[in-house]
Amino acid sequence: MTAPRTLYDKIWDDHVVHQSEDGTCLLYIDRHLVHEVTSPQAFEGLRMTGRKVRAPEKTIAVPDHNVPTTEGRDTKIDNEESRIQVEALDKNARDFGINYYPVSDIRQGIVHIVGPEQGWTLPGMTVVCGDSHTATHGAFGALAHGIGTSEVEHVLATQTLIQKKSKNMKVEITGSLRPGVTAKDITLSVIGLTGTAGGTGYVIEYCGQAIRELSMEGRMTVCNMAIEGGARAGLIAPDEKTFAYVMGRPHAPKGAAWEAALAYWKTLYTDEGAQFDKVVTIRGEDIAPVVTWGTSPEDVLPITATVPSPEEFTGGKVEAARRSLEYMGLTPGQKLTDIKIDTVFIGSCTNGRIEDLRAAAEILKGKKVAPGMRAMVVPGSGLVRAQAEEEGLAQIFIDAGFEWRLAGCSMCLAMNPDQLSPGERCASTSNRNFEGRQGRNGRTHLVSPGMAAAAAITGHLTDVRDLMTAPAEPA
Amino acid sequence: MQEFTKLTGVAAPMPLVNIDTDMIIPKQFLKTIQRSGLGKNLFDEMRYNPDGSEIPEFVLNQPAYRDAQIIVAGDNFGCGSSREHAPWALLDFGIRCVISTSFADIFYNNCFKNGILPIVMPPEVVEVLMEDARRGANARMTVDLESQTVTTSDGQSFPFQVDSFRRHCLMNGLDDIGLTLEKAASIDGFERDLATLRPWV
């Protein structure tokens, strides 16, 4: 009988191609996702060495980071450097024969939304991409993490990665979430508690009733930000919700293969008695709608709180907090709900899925954005966009005064024309509030889609619960 | 890859915690399709005014540190985006070694692929090294990967740990892909088994 294993242990064990005496492993990669920004140098490396892509059928490429999100982009991208990168991906996909969703394809979108949507991401797989938010795919019980461009080239050439095993960390969210509290609030609250380096050296398994109760979309939001907590990857054990989501997707197994896959997937859970090196437990009922006040994703507070003072921190964080407050233009003691907002961005691989758009539309229905507010929705994929149009969500956004855009990463990292101006303040459903992330000297407050919608209406950071109409508590 | 054995050079002090890869190389410089040429934009928004003029207070703009080869930094250096443009920019500027109490995982990996040595030291040692770095261009630190030590300008020596495989690759400038392809038979075997065990993959 084997010793009890964690979910991470099981996936790891099933992918070891070779193990050296010092514990360095060659790990097999089941799915390699590729985008235009971190891959050109890797393909160039293959060309220079005369190497081929070992498993083109397991390699999936889509341009997302610097594509414009306005109409006409399939015929012309104005920024020359962006155009060159997208054209390079077109050519590399063609030359090396990998799966590809060009800008003109309705299935194009953010790589971490396209992968699950098309059924490329399946439970128990190893998934990598030259992008730190690859952690998203962990929601399916897949071991998924970001890699650098040298490693992209390594995976292209060998379909493996040189790895050492991380430690196991469990993050348990017990009980149920209160109304108005979402997956985004869970993941931000965890980072607020553990810090941006709290997960360094670990793979996190998220578990507990509140995680089980999340939809697949919500689970993807939670795992997406595992990287902001420093973890190599985030995982959630697959269950009936996972299988239901995957079933029937274009690249999911069918028929007898489905049955065989399902039998295997049902073995993917942490055994009773398996050891975790670190455990964090949070009561779901204790999580409030949260917002970031600083320039690190760990700078998290409930929306009901006030801006902290640098003196409340210790060590290097004192100076960091002082710098953050100056950058953000905030004063200690100021109520978070008094912070005025210029721009609202709804989208990204964190919160660009259909459920996120539904949550925002629910708050916006029949309302208008505050005067002068610049508000933008960028669906995570062309298919999410089409579905939102079919459900009437697009019209709610447009009627409220939002711009309704085409799919891409957009203002999450502002590589395309969607950027903040110096001093402009944004309530954003994205994942990073770093200095300059959304544009030089732009100011970012990370929030859930509902909170972003609420801020768009009132013109300042707002507790979404104040705008919720339906009876909040179940009878 | 350029090999790394022993380096004696100026160390720049950057005591800020959570220096992220967006700070190291802002996204507007990720549009390149090459690895080289990013050094001039290293720490761009901290280093230059919007009009392109230098911000004199920024450490790498100070005469003493313009040729720094080592950075001594605050906790959690290199967090955020996986962009390998961050180590490319550091290397292109001339930085071959970064010392901190902790590094973000992906950045740490990326350094080794580019001939840069990231060194984790306990907080009290980083403090001593930070002080030494503050002495400027006359204080040259020595990083020796062979003996796994960092020695300050006044001769205090501190040991550090590094993974033996990574050390071997860095000291010999080895190409990972070449090493892995030597195990092609193992990969072939794994794929044959996979076709039976998990044919849907």
Interface residues (C-beta under 8 A of the other chain):
Chain A: D14 V17 H18 S20 D22 T24 L26 Y28 D30 V37 T38 P40 Q41 E44 T49 R51 R54 K58 H65 N66 N79 E81 S82 I84 Q85 A88 L122 G124 M125 G130 D131 S132 H145 G146 I147 G148 T149 S150 E151 E153 H154 A157 T158 Q159 T160 I162 K164 T196 A197 T200 G201 I227 E228 G230 A231 R232 P253 A257 W258 A260 A261 Y264 S296 G315 G316 K317 E319 A320 R323 L413 A414 M415 P422 R432 F434 E435 G436 R437 R440
Chain B: P15 L16 V17 N18 D20 D22 M23 P26 K27 Q28 L30 K31 T32 I33 Q34 R35 E45 P50 G74 D75 N76 C79 G80 S81 S82 R83 E84 P87 S102 F103 A104 D105 I106 N109 N110 K113 N114 D163 S164 F165 D176 I177 L179 T180 L181 K183 A184 S186 I187 F190 E191 L194 R198 P199 W200 V201
